[in-house]
Amino acid sequence: MPERDADFTAHLDAITAEQLRAGGTTKWARPDGAIGAFIAEMDFGTAPAVTAALHGFVDSGRFAYPPKDLAEEMSRATADLLAREYGWRIAPERVRPLPDVLAGFVAAIRHYSAPGSKIIVPTPSYMPFLTVPATEGREVIEVPMRRGPDGFTDDLEAIAAAFDAGGGLLVLCNPHNPTGRVFTRAELTAIAEVVEAKGGRVFADEIWAPLVFDSRRHLPYAALSQVAAAHTVTAVAASKGYNLPGLKCAQLVLSSDRDAGLWREVGFLAEHGTANPGMVATAAAYDRGGEWLTQIVDYLERNRATVADFLAARLPRVGFHLPEATYVAWLDLSDYDLPGGPAAFLRAHAGVACTPGTDCGVVGAGHVRLIFAMPHPVLVRALERIAAALDVHAG
């Protein structure tokens, strides 16, 4: 490993759970003192380029309502990134500011799906995709993903049936949270064919695109074809790759003339909550944060390998597919039949706070979602606590 990488790794390894608790974030400021592994954020700060840009922003005192140039610079940086990293060429004016991806999801439901139509969500899923539609008066159709020896895939027949049952908008999370899949061109093309045949729409959540492992390449769904572009609105953000969730900034990419035209009429409210510092940080991350991101991906790959190796050696009864992206481990503890469910058990008996699998859909029973974007020594401690608690339970 080059010296620079070794120093970077040592710096992250040195971060302690005590320091993280002292930081007072929701993930760590827990009265039970549990290790925080339930909120999808990293414990590593952000890129120096982002920090420098934020210091400059604070010194500028531009704390009024968002100036036009901040949004334009963020849109330009996003369009440059999409072209540079994924070969997806989008005019900057088609990249619109949002406070977060969920604001884009709400907007997609309100403006880009048929009134009263149902929202199709492959499961397991990011939790709010299952709960937000109800706030818009919409029903969710859960479509369990197929689980095979090589991981999870979408059930195309079931998705088609969901459209026939009144579905109007398909949620496509790629890379996928919580299974970590990076869908291939063939898989995405097959989805597009189903959606187009049923006259449906797609909300593509591609927030995890920067965190792809093993030299894989993220393919934006709307970049597949003109057909996919016409029925899709896409949400992206720097918040996962560059650890900026609290800065309230994401981007909605409008890949069709029709959708862009409608957005000019209805988009004001959805854009309104976007924060000035978030737009500054996003532009800096996309323009100048690549070297830091490369090192973070290397560190996360090390943590991912640690989870896989630990489970294979110490907890072979735990079901696990190596994620191809994200920093989420989707763990199947069904074989242990844990009282109260695995998340409650691990919190009480291992001191590790994970997301209950049932929050990710009915198919999540017996599972937990564990976030491994933490300092490596803390991750090892969390895994050892889990193993000890399961060993005691198993007798």
Residue pairs with C-beta under 8 A, 6 or more apart in sequence:
1 9
4 295
5 295
5 298
8 295
8 299
9 298
9 299
9 302
9 376
12 44
12 299
12 375
12 376
13 375
13 376
13 377
14 375
15 43
15 44
15 375
15 378
16 375
16 378
17 28
17 35
17 375
17 378
17 381
20 27
20 28
20 36
20 43
20 374
20 378
21 28
21 29
21 30
21 33
23 29
25 36
25 41
26 39
27 36
27 38
27 39
27 41
27 43
28 36
30 36
30 353
32 347
32 351
32 353
33 351
34 347
34 351
34 352
34 353
35 351
35 352
35 353
35 374
35 378
35 381
35 382
35 385
36 353
36 371
36 374
37 352
37 353
37 354
37 370
37 371
37 372
37 374
37 382
38 343
38 353
38 354
38 355
38 369
38 371
39 371
40 177
40 240
40 326
40 327
40 328
40 371
40 373
41 240
41 243
41 245
41 371
41 373
42 243
42 296
42 327
42 373
42 374
43 373
43 374
43 375
43 378
44 243
44 296
44 299
44 373
44 375
45 51
45 243
46 242
46 243
46 244
46 281
46 285
46 289
46 292
47 242
47 284
47 285
47 288
47 289
47 292
47 293
48 292
49 284
49 285
49 287
49 288
49 289
49 292
50 242
50 244
50 281
50 284
50 285
50 289
52 284
53 280
53 281
53 283
53 284
54 277
54 280
54 281
54 284
56 280
57 276
57 277
57 280
58 277
62 70
62 276
63 276
66 97
66 274
66 275
66 276
66 279
67 276
70 276
70 279
70 280
71 97
71 271
71 274
71 279
72 92
73 279
73 283
74 95
74 97
74 249
74 251
74 279
74 280
74 282
74 283
75 92
75 93
75 95
75 96
75 97
75 251
76 92
76 283
77 282
77 283
77 286
77 287
78 92
78 95
78 236
78 251
78 253
78 282
78 286
79 89
79 90
79 91
79 92
79 94
79 95
80 286
80 287
81 286
82 88
82 89
82 90
82 220
82 236
82 253
83 89
83 90
85 209
85 218
86 209
86 217
86 218
86 219
86 220
86 223
87 223
88 220
88 222
88 223
90 253
90 255
93 260
94 253
94 254
94 255
94 260
95 251
95 252
95 253
95 254
96 251
96 252
96 253
96 254
96 263
96 267
96 270
96 271
97 249
97 250
97 251
97 252
97 271
97 274
97 279
98 104
98 107
98 235
98 249
98 250
98 251
98 252
98 270
98 271
98 273
98 274
99 248
99 249
99 250
99 273
99 274
99 275
99 278
100 237
100 239
100 245
100 248
100 249
100 250
101 205
101 207
101 235
101 237
101 239
101 250
102 128
102 132
103 250
103 270
103 273
104 203
104 233
104 235
104 250
104 252
104 270
105 128
105 129
105 132
105 171
105 203
105 205
105 235
106 132
106 135
106 136
106 270
107 233
107 252
107 266
107 267
107 270
108 169
108 201
108 203
108 233
109 119
109 132
109 133
109 136
109 138
109 169
109 203
110 136
110 266
111 262
111 263
111 266
112 169
112 201
112 203
112 233
112 259
112 262
113 119
113 138
113 168
113 169
113 201
114 168
116 137
116 138
117 138
117 166
117 167
117 168
117 169
118 138
118 139
118 140
118 141
118 162
118 165
118 166
118 167
118 168
119 129
119 133
119 138
119 139
119 140
119 141
119 167
119 168
119 169
119 171
120 140
120 141
120 143
120 159
120 162
120 163
120 167
120 169
120 170
120 171
120 200
121 129
121 130
121 140
121 141
121 142
121 143
121 171
121 361
122 143
122 144
122 145
122 154
122 155
122 159
122 171
122 172
122 173
123 130
123 142
123 143
123 144
123 145
123 360
123 361
123 362
123 363
123 364
124 145
124 178
124 179
124 330
124 357
124 360
124 361
124 363
124 364
124 367
124 369
125 142
125 171
125 173
125 177
125 178
125 360
125 361
126 173
126 177
126 178
126 205
126 360
127 355
127 359
127 360
129 140
129 171
129 173
129 205
130 140
130 142
130 359
130 360
130 361
133 139
133 140
134 140
139 166
141 162
141 165
141 166
141 167
142 361
142 362
142 363
143 154
143 155
143 158
143 159
143 162
144 155
144 158
144 361
144 362
144 363
145 152
145 153
145 154
145 155
145 179
145 363
146 152
146 153
146 154
146 155
147 321
150 321
151 179
151 180
151 181
151 321
151 322
151 324
152 176
152 179
152 181
152 321
153 181
153 187
154 183
154 187
154 191
156 190
156 191
156 194
159 167
159 170
159 191
159 194
160 194
160 197
160 198
162 170
163 170
163 194
163 195
163 198
163 199
163 200
164 198
167 198
167 200
168 200
168 201
169 200
169 201
169 202
169 203
170 191
170 195
170 200
170 201
170 202
170 203
171 202
171 203
171 205
172 191
172 202
172 203
172 204
172 205
172 221
173 205
173 208
174 181
174 182
174 183
174 188
174 204
174 205
174 206
174 208
174 218
174 221
175 181
175 182
175 183
175 206
175 208
175 209
175 211
175 212
175 218
175 324
175 325
175 326
176 182
176 183
176 208
176 325
176 326
177 208
177 326
177 328
178 326
178 328
178 330
178 355
178 360
178 369
179 321
179 323
179 330
180 321
180 322
180 323
180 324
180 325
180 326
180 328
180 329
180 330
181 323
181 324
181 325
182 212
182 216
182 218
182 324
182 325
183 191
183 219
184 219
185 219
185 224
188 219
188 221
188 224
188 228
189 224
189 225
191 202
191 221
192 202
192 221
192 224
192 225
192 227
192 228
192 231
194 200
195 201
195 202
195 231
196 227
196 231
200 231
201 231
201 232
201 233
202 221
202 228
202 231
202 232
202 233
203 232
203 233
203 235
204 220
204 221
204 222
204 232
204 233
204 234
204 235
205 235
206 218
206 220
206 221
206 234
206 235
206 236
207 235
207 236
207 237
207 239
207 240
207 250
208 240
208 241
208 325
208 326
209 218
209 220
209 236
209 241
209 325
210 238
210 240
210 241
210 242
210 293
210 297
211 240
211 241
211 296
211 297
211 300
211 325
211 326
211 327
212 218
212 297
212 324
212 325
213 297
213 300
213 301
213 304
213 323
213 324
213 325
214 301
214 324
216 324
216 325
218 325
220 234
221 228
221 232
221 234
222 228
222 229
222 232
222 234
222 253
222 255
223 229
223 255
229 255
229 256
230 255
230 256
230 258
231 256
232 255
232 256
233 252
233 253
233 254
233 255
233 259
234 252
234 253
234 255
235 250
235 251
235 252
235 253
236 250
236 251
236 253
237 244
237 249
237 250
237 251
237 282
238 244
238 249
238 281
238 282
238 285
238 286
238 289
239 245
239 247
239 249
239 250
240 326
241 285
241 293
241 296
242 281
242 285
242 289
242 292
242 293
244 278
244 281
244 282
244 285
247 275
247 277
247 278
247 281
247 282
248 273
248 274
248 275
248 278
249 274
249 275
249 278
249 279
249 281
249 282
250 274
251 282
252 263
252 267
252 270
254 260
254 263
285 293
299 376
300 327
300 372
300 373
302 376
303 327
303 372
303 373
303 374
303 376
303 379
304 322
304 323
304 327
304 329
304 372
306 372
306 376
306 379
306 380
306 383
307 320
307 329
307 370
307 372
307 379
307 383
308 320
308 322
310 380
310 383
310 387
311 318
311 320
311 331
311 383
314 383
314 387
315 386
315 387
315 390
317 335
317 336
318 331
318 332
318 333
318 335
318 390
319 331
319 332
319 333
319 334
319 335
320 329
320 330
320 331
320 332
321 330
323 329
323 330
327 371
327 372
327 373
328 369
328 370
328 371
328 372
329 369
329 370
329 371
329 372
330 357
330 367
330 369
331 342
331 354
331 367
331 368
331 369
331 370
332 366
332 367
333 342
333 366
333 367
333 368
333 390
334 365
334 366
334 367
336 342
336 390
336 393
336 394
338 344
338 345
338 393
339 345
340 348
341 356
341 358
341 365
341 366
342 354
342 356
342 357
342 366
342 367
342 368
343 353
343 354
343 355
343 356
343 357
343 368
344 356
345 389
345 393
346 352
346 353
346 354
346 368
346 386
346 389
347 353
347 354
349 389
349 392
349 393
350 382
350 385
350 386
350 388
350 389
350 390
351 385
352 370
352 382
352 385
352 386
354 368
354 369
354 370
354 371
355 368
355 369
355 370
356 364
356 368
357 364
357 365
357 366
357 367
357 368
357 369
358 364
358 365
358 367
359 369
360 367
360 369
370 382
372 379
374 382
